[in-house]
Amino acid sequence: MHRSTVFLFLALEAALYTAFLTMDLTGLGADSIWLKYAGILLCVLVSCGAALRSGDCLVPPALALTALADLFLLVLNRHYGIGVAIFLGVQILYLIRLRRAGAGPALWLRGALALALGLAVCWTGLATPLNLLCCLYFSQLLSNACLAWTLRGRSWRRFALGLTLFVGCDVCVGIFNLPGLLPDALYQFARVGMWLFYLPSQVLITASAFPVKESS
């Protein structure tokens, strides 16, 4: 991709990021939904452009599914099970990407994390179908983040960091949905932290899809 295109992409994302974080911090988070969603759609568009220039071809559909999941979870604010299931599909695509790059499947890690999270949810009395689905999804995201750090190269470091920030976002989502069970200061941080981590994670994942010869 042309350097000017990359700079424009980063500048637009930075502007959106600054705008919606300011709104979140000043109590106007409900009005920032479309700014947040625009940032995700921009990632989809740029990743498609990268794929047309011999960039990674799995990131565009993964980001498109991400945007679809956010349509339910962020924009419509309903049908959460569908949104989480779509996010699970995103992690399946990222696993395929990691496997193509030579990473192992880490089935033991995936199984152990899913079981541990499921048992933890049952132990706390929160074992609803949606929460168990969230446990399955989060175990796959965390496993993919761990696997990504085993790969070498600038693009894979971006991908690994993006997935790690993705984990941070979802930890904040979990805290945000447990009001009263944790200290209020932690809840207040999570309220902003979700998108503090989320958009940078998607920008890094997008950048990891740039053609290798142009990724610098």
C-alpha positions in Angstrom: 0.0 0.0 0.0 1.2 3.5 -0.7 2.7 5.3 2.2 0.3 8.2 1.9 -2.6 5.7 2.1 -1.2 4.2 5.3 -0.7 7.7 6.8 -4.2 8.7 5.9 -5.6 5.5 7.5 -3.7 6.0 10.7 -4.6 9.7 10.8 -8.3 9.0 10.4 -8.2 6.2 13.0 -6.3 8.5 15.4 -8.9 11.3 14.9 -11.8 8.9 15.5 -10.0 7.4 18.5 -9.4 10.8 20.1 -13.0 11.9 19.5 -14.8 8.9 21.0 -12.4 8.6 23.9 -13.0 12.2 24.7 -16.8 11.6 24.6 -16.5 8.5 26.8 -14.5 10.4 29.4 -16.9 13.2 29.5 -20.0 11.1 29.8 -21.1 11.2 26.2 -20.2 7.6 25.3 -23.8 6.8 24.1 -23.3 9.4 21.3 -20.0 8.0 20.2 -21.3 4.7 18.8 -21.1 5.6 15.2 -17.6 7.0 15.6 -16.5 3.7 17.0 -18.2 1.7 14.3 -16.7 3.9 11.6 -13.3 3.0 12.9 -14.0 -0.7 12.5 -15.5 -0.3 9.0 -12.4 1.7 8.0 -10.3 -1.3 9.1 -12.4 -3.6 6.9 -12.0 -1.2 3.9 -8.2 -0.8 4.3 -7.6 -4.6 4.8 -9.5 -5.3 1.6 -7.2 -2.8 -0.2 -4.2 -4.5 1.3 -5.5 -7.9 0.1 -5.8 -6.6 -3.5 -2.1 -5.7 -3.3 -1.0 -9.2 -2.3 -1.6 -8.7 1.4 -3.1 -11.3 3.7 -6.4 -12.6 2.4 -7.9 -13.9 5.7 -7.9 -10.7 7.6 -10.5 -8.9 5.4 -13.2 -11.6 6.0 -12.2 -11.7 9.7 -12.6 -8.0 10.0 -15.9 -8.1 8.1 -17.2 -10.6 10.6 -15.9 -8.4 13.4 -17.9 -5.5 12.0 -21.0 -7.7 11.7 -20.6 -8.8 15.4 -20.2 -5.2 16.4 -23.4 -4.4 14.5 -25.3 -6.6 17.0 -23.2 -5.9 20.1 -22.5 -2.2 19.7 -25.0 -0.6 17.2 -28.1 -2.6 17.7 -27.2 -3.5 21.3 -29.2 -6.8 21.2 -28.9 -10.4 20.0 -25.7 -10.8 22.0 -25.5 -14.5 21.5 -25.3 -14.0 17.7 -22.6 -11.4 18.1 -20.5 -13.6 20.3 -20.9 -16.5 18.0 -19.7 -14.4 15.1 -16.7 -13.3 17.1 -16.0 -17.0 17.6 -15.9 -17.4 13.9 -13.4 -14.5 13.7 -11.1 -16.5 16.0 -11.5 -19.6 13.8 -10.3 -17.5 10.8 -7.3 -16.2 12.9 -6.5 -19.8 13.9 -6.4 -20.7 10.2 -4.1 -17.8 9.6 -1.8 -18.8 12.4 -1.7 -22.4 11.2 -0.8 -21.3 7.7 2.1 -19.4 9.2 3.4 -22.5 10.9 2.0 -22.1 14.4 0.7 -25.2 16.2 -3.0 -25.7 17.0 -2.4 -25.7 20.8 -5.4 -27.9 21.3 -4.5 -28.7 24.9 -4.4 -25.0 25.7 -7.7 -24.3 24.0 -9.4 -27.1 25.7 -7.9 -26.3 29.1 -8.8 -22.6 28.9 -12.3 -23.4 27.8 -12.8 -25.9 30.6 -11.3 -23.6 33.3 -13.4 -20.6 32.3 -16.5 -22.7 32.1 -15.9 -24.2 35.5 -15.2 -20.7 36.9 -18.5 -19.4 35.5 -20.4 -22.4 37.0 -18.7 -21.9 40.4 -19.8 -18.2 40.5 -23.4 -19.1 39.6 -23.3 -17.3 36.3 -23.5 -20.3 34.0 -26.0 -19.0 31.4 -25.8 -20.2 27.8 -24.5 -16.8 26.7 -21.8 -16.7 29.4 -20.6 -20.2 28.5 -20.5 -19.2 24.8 -18.4 -16.2 25.9 -16.0 -18.5 27.8 -15.6 -20.6 24.6 -14.9 -17.6 22.5 -12.5 -16.0 25.0 -10.5 -19.2 25.4 -9.9 -19.2 21.6 -9.0 -15.5 21.5 -6.5 -16.0 24.4 -5.0 -19.1 22.7 -4.6 -17.3 19.4 -2.9 -14.4 21.2 -0.4 -16.8 22.8 0.3 -18.5 19.5 0.8 -15.3 17.6 3.7 -14.4 19.9 5.5 -17.6 18.8 5.8 -16.3 15.2 8.6 -14.1 14.0 8.5 -11.0 11.8 7.2 -7.5 12.0 3.7 -8.3 10.7 3.3 -11.1 13.2 4.4 -8.9 16.0 1.6 -6.5 15.0 -0.8 -9.3 14.9 0.2 -10.6 18.3 0.0 -7.2 19.9 -3.4 -6.6 18.2 -4.7 -9.9 19.6 -3.3 -9.0 23.1 -5.1 -5.7 23.1 -8.2 -7.6 21.9 -7.8 -9.7 25.1 -7.5 -6.5 27.2 -10.7 -5.2 25.6 -12.7 -8.4 26.4 -11.4 -8.4 30.0 -12.9 -4.9 30.3 -16.1 -6.1 28.7 -16.3 -8.8 31.3 -15.7 -6.4 34.2 -18.2 -3.9 32.7 -20.9 -6.6 32.7 -20.3 -7.5 36.4 -21.3 -4.2 38.1 -21.3 -4.4 41.9 -19.1 -7.5 42.0 -15.8 -5.6 41.6 -14.5 -2.3 42.9 -16.2 0.7 41.3 -12.8 2.2 40.2 -12.2 -1.0 38.2 -15.7 -0.8 36.7 -15.2 2.9 35.7 -11.9 2.0 34.0 -13.5 -0.9 32.1 -16.2 1.4 30.9 -13.6 3.4 28.9 -11.0 0.6 28.6 -13.1 -1.5 26.3 -12.6 0.9 23.4 -9.3 2.2 24.7 -7.9 -1.3 23.8 -10.3 -2.3 21.0 -9.8 0.1 18.2 -5.9 -0.1 18.5 -6.2 -3.8 18.4 -8.1 -3.8 15.1 -5.8 -1.2 13.6 -2.8 -3.4 14.4 -4.5 -6.5 13.0 -5.3 -4.5 9.9 -1.6 -3.4 9.6 -0.5 -7.0 10.0 -2.2 -7.8 6.7 -0.2 -5.3 4.7 2.0 -6.8 2.0 5.3 -7.8 3.6 7.4 -5.7 1.3 5.3 -2.6 2.2 4.6 -3.3 5.8 7.4 -1.0 7.1 
